[in-house]
Amino acid sequence: MKTATIPSLRVDPELRHSAESVLQEGETLSGFVEQAIRQSVAYRQAEQAFIERGLKARDQAKQTGRYVEASAVVNRLQTMLDAHKSGASL
């Protein structure tokens, strides 16, 4: 596969210094920037998928008339959290 380039980015010298100061052993600034871009893309893709699932669930609920009370959802989540904290499985 051919590679492509990301456009050059002009930044404040303080930001460059801050980025360089957190580089790990053997890591380059280019590698750091690439990893940051990959993480941001993955986050935004996950966020978009989450929104799409929510909108689909909303539309399905409107179509079927089947809804779940918010309190029931919160109670179930609290039960799951409590079980996780205690080490139990659901």
ZADO-1210 file (C-alpha; in nm, 4 decimals, padded with zeros to 6 digits):
<atoms>
<atom x="00.0000" y="00.0000" z="00.0000" code="MET" pos="1"/>
<atom x="00.1237" y="00.3461" z="-00.0856" code="LYS" pos="2"/>
<atom x="00.1699" y="00.5903" z="00.1978" code="THR" pos="3"/>
<atom x="00.0287" y="00.9408" z="00.2139" code="ALA" pos="4"/>
<atom x="00.1368" y="01.2479" z="00.4053" code="THR" pos="5"/>
<atom x="-00.0418" y="01.4594" z="00.6623" code="ILE" pos="6"/>
<atom x="-00.0185" y="01.8339" z="00.5960" code="PRO" pos="7"/>
<atom x="00.2504" y="02.0273" z="00.7809" code="SER" pos="8"/>
<atom x="00.1316" y="02.1832" z="01.1002" code="LEU" pos="9"/>
<atom x="00.2582" y="02.5110" z="01.2388" code="ARG" pos="10"/>
<atom x="00.2351" y="02.5227" z="01.6163" code="VAL" pos="11"/>
<atom x="00.3412" y="02.7465" z="01.8970" code="ASP" pos="12"/>
<atom x="00.6964" y="02.6642" z="02.0113" code="PRO" pos="13"/>
<atom x="00.5632" y="02.5900" z="02.3601" code="GLU" pos="14"/>
<atom x="00.3310" y="02.3201" z="02.2232" code="LEU" pos="15"/>
<atom x="00.6174" y="02.1602" z="02.0329" code="ARG" pos="16"/>
<atom x="00.8315" y="02.1658" z="02.3456" code="HIS" pos="17"/>
<atom x="00.5490" y="02.0152" z="02.5517" code="SER" pos="18"/>
<atom x="00.5022" y="01.7380" z="02.2956" code="ALA" pos="19"/>
<atom x="00.8736" y="01.6637" z="02.2830" code="GLU" pos="20"/>
<atom x="00.8924" y="01.6563" z="02.6622" code="SER" pos="21"/>
<atom x="00.6513" y="01.3625" z="02.6843" code="VAL" pos="22"/>
<atom x="00.8062" y="01.1444" z="02.4155" code="LEU" pos="23"/>
<atom x="00.8932" y="00.7958" z="02.5319" code="GLN" pos="24"/>
<atom x="01.2284" y="00.6277" z="02.4774" code="GLU" pos="25"/>
<atom x="01.2900" y="00.5888" z="02.1037" code="GLY" pos="26"/>
<atom x="00.9663" y="00.7652" z="02.0079" code="GLU" pos="27"/>
<atom x="00.9760" y="01.0363" z="01.7458" code="THR" pos="28"/>
<atom x="00.7626" y="01.3457" z="01.7287" code="LEU" pos="29"/>
<atom x="00.6250" y="01.2196" z="01.3959" code="SER" pos="30"/>
<atom x="00.5307" y="00.8872" z="01.5557" code="GLY" pos="31"/>
<atom x="00.3685" y="01.0699" z="01.8462" code="PHE" pos="32"/>
<atom x="00.1615" y="01.2844" z="01.6089" code="VAL" pos="33"/>
<atom x="00.0617" y="00.9795" z="01.4040" code="GLU" pos="34"/>
<atom x="-00.0520" y="00.7949" z="01.7173" code="GLN" pos="35"/>
<atom x="-00.2495" y="01.0989" z="01.8329" code="ALA" pos="36"/>
<atom x="-00.4241" y="01.1172" z="01.4961" code="ILE" pos="37"/>
<atom x="-00.5030" y="00.7438" z="01.5036" code="ARG" pos="38"/>
<atom x="-00.6493" y="00.7725" z="01.8544" code="GLN" pos="39"/>
<atom x="-00.8581" y="01.0765" z="01.7597" code="SER" pos="40"/>
<atom x="-00.9921" y="00.9059" z="01.4478" code="VAL" pos="41"/>
<atom x="-01.0815" y="00.5915" z="01.6452" code="ALA" pos="42"/>
<atom x="-01.2523" y="00.8002" z="01.9146" code="TYR" pos="43"/>
<atom x="-01.4570" y="00.9949" z="01.6617" code="ARG" pos="44"/>
<atom x="-01.5557" y="00.6772" z="01.4762" code="GLN" pos="45"/>
<atom x="-01.6695" y="00.5173" z="01.8026" code="ALA" pos="46"/>
<atom x="-01.8559" y="00.8353" z="01.8960" code="GLU" pos="47"/>
<atom x="-02.0333" y="00.8428" z="01.5584" code="GLN" pos="48"/>
<atom x="-02.1267" y="00.4740" z="01.5850" code="ALA" pos="49"/>
<atom x="-02.2636" y="00.5373" z="01.9366" code="PHE" pos="50"/>
<atom x="-02.4783" y="00.8239" z="01.8103" code="ILE" pos="51"/>
<atom x="-02.6029" y="00.6159" z="01.5172" code="GLU" pos="52"/>
<atom x="-02.7008" y="00.3293" z="01.7525" code="ARG" pos="53"/>
<atom x="-02.8811" y="00.5752" z="01.9775" code="GLY" pos="54"/>
<atom x="-03.0739" y="00.7285" z="01.6903" code="LEU" pos="55"/>
<atom x="-03.1624" y="00.3834" z="01.5580" code="LYS" pos="56"/>
<atom x="-03.2853" y="00.2772" z="01.9041" code="ALA" pos="57"/>
<atom x="-03.4890" y="00.5963" z="01.9321" code="ARG" pos="58"/>
<atom x="-03.6503" y="00.5380" z="01.5936" code="ASP" pos="59"/>
<atom x="-03.7213" y="00.1746" z="01.6786" code="GLN" pos="60"/>
<atom x="-03.8802" y="00.2758" z="02.0086" code="ALA" pos="61"/>
<atom x="-04.0994" y="00.5316" z="01.8326" code="LYS" pos="62"/>
<atom x="-04.2013" y="00.2727" z="01.5734" code="GLN" pos="63"/>
<atom x="-04.2826" y="-00.0046" z="01.8214" code="THR" pos="64"/>
<atom x="-04.3997" y="00.2112" z="02.1099" code="GLY" pos="65"/>
<atom x="-04.1738" y="00.0087" z="02.3429" code="ARG" pos="66"/>
<atom x="-03.9723" y="00.2265" z="02.5777" code="TYR" pos="67"/>
<atom x="-03.7671" y="00.1576" z="02.8894" code="VAL" pos="68"/>
<atom x="-03.8005" y="00.3932" z="03.1828" code="GLU" pos="69"/>
<atom x="-03.4837" y="00.5906" z="03.2570" code="ALA" pos="70"/>
<atom x="-03.5004" y="00.4817" z="03.6210" code="SER" pos="71"/>
<atom x="-03.4958" y="00.1156" z="03.5144" code="ALA" pos="72"/>
<atom x="-03.1844" y="00.1772" z="03.3045" code="VAL" pos="73"/>
<atom x="-03.0113" y="00.3618" z="03.5885" code="VAL" pos="74"/>
<atom x="-03.1026" y="00.0860" z="03.8356" code="ASN" pos="75"/>
<atom x="-02.9652" y="-00.1831" z="03.6007" code="ARG" pos="76"/>
<atom x="-02.6431" y="00.0119" z="03.5486" code="LEU" pos="77"/>
<atom x="-02.6063" y="00.0597" z="03.9241" code="GLN" pos="78"/>
<atom x="-02.6539" y="-00.3141" z="03.9761" code="THR" pos="79"/>
<atom x="-02.3851" y="-00.3851" z="03.7173" code="MET" pos="80"/>
<atom x="-02.1490" y="-00.1345" z="03.8788" code="LEU" pos="81"/>
<atom x="-02.2087" y="-00.2769" z="04.2254" code="ASP" pos="82"/>
<atom x="-02.1476" y="-00.6303" z="04.0981" code="ALA" pos="83"/>
<atom x="-01.8256" y="-00.5238" z="03.9290" code="HIS" pos="84"/>
<atom x="-01.7014" y="-00.3497" z="04.2422" code="LYS" pos="85"/>
<atom x="-01.7728" y="-00.6563" z="04.4528" code="SER" pos="86"/>
<atom x="-01.6098" y="-00.8899" z="04.2015" code="GLY" pos="87"/>
<atom x="-01.9316" y="-01.0779" z="04.1287" code="ALA" pos="88"/>
<atom x="-02.0383" y="-01.1657" z="03.7780" code="SER" pos="89"/>
<atom x="-02.3813" y="-01.1018" z="03.6317" code="LEU" pos="90"/>
</atoms>
